[in-house]
Amino acid sequence: MTTMRRNSAIFAGVLLLAAAACGTSGPAPTPETAPTRVVEATATPIAVPPTPTTAVPTPTTPAPTPAGPSASGIDVDPAKAEATLVQLVDALDEPEYYCVDVPGFGRSLNLEAALMAHTCKPGADDEMFAINRPGPGNLYMPAYGLCMEADRAGSPVHLYLRECTGSTLQQFELDPGGRLVLVGTGLCMAVSPEDGEPTGGPSHLRRDLVMLDCNEAERGLMQWAFPGSSPE
């Protein structure tokens, strides 16, 4: 009897222990996780400079200004200015008139020699000038791309063909009396007073061409016209 009670007590204890174990078993509680705060990125606006309302001028390079006096241009008929003889108004001893000419002809043409007055040759390249090209007061020979230039500002002075530079030695004006004046010098283009010398053609004559004091040379030796391709 005593043994039965003892076994019953042991069995009851085991049951109590099992019940206690069941009450404390099971999954462990999951710890609460703090919610993640989503931070939205804020875009920083890019500063844009204001568009100017005033137009910026395009830089330009000014044309070079020749030193000393400048020509206002030679008064010439625009219809003849691009291709004309430079003709002496007075025929003197040459019925076909004298015109400014480059010495030589064809292969013997000499662009380095001083210009001369020669019997006019209508339409010939070595006597045709463009007036006021490339600038006011210039006498330009299109066939050779060169300008008439006085070799120095003195007297007497010879005339040559040189590269066009805008130099005052390349600037001429036609005064009211028909004289071709080197700007700022008081010198006029004139033919020599001596009779013409026979030259290459059957009846061609030539004279020296120089710049002389406008008040000293005879008027008939220094009055010029721009008739176009044929003398008048």
Secondary structure, 3 states (H helix, E strand, C coil): CHHHHHHHHHHHHHHHHHHHHHHHCCCCCCCCCCCCCCCCCCCCCCCCCCCCCCCCCCCCCCCCCCCCCCCCCCCCCCCCCCCECCEECCCCCCCCCEEEECCCCHHHCCCCCCCEEEECCCCCHHHCEEECCCCCCCEEECCCCEEEEECCCCCCEEEEEECCCCCHHHCEEECCCCEEEECCCCEEEEECCCCCEECCCCCCEEEEEEEEECCCCCHHHCEEECCCCCCC
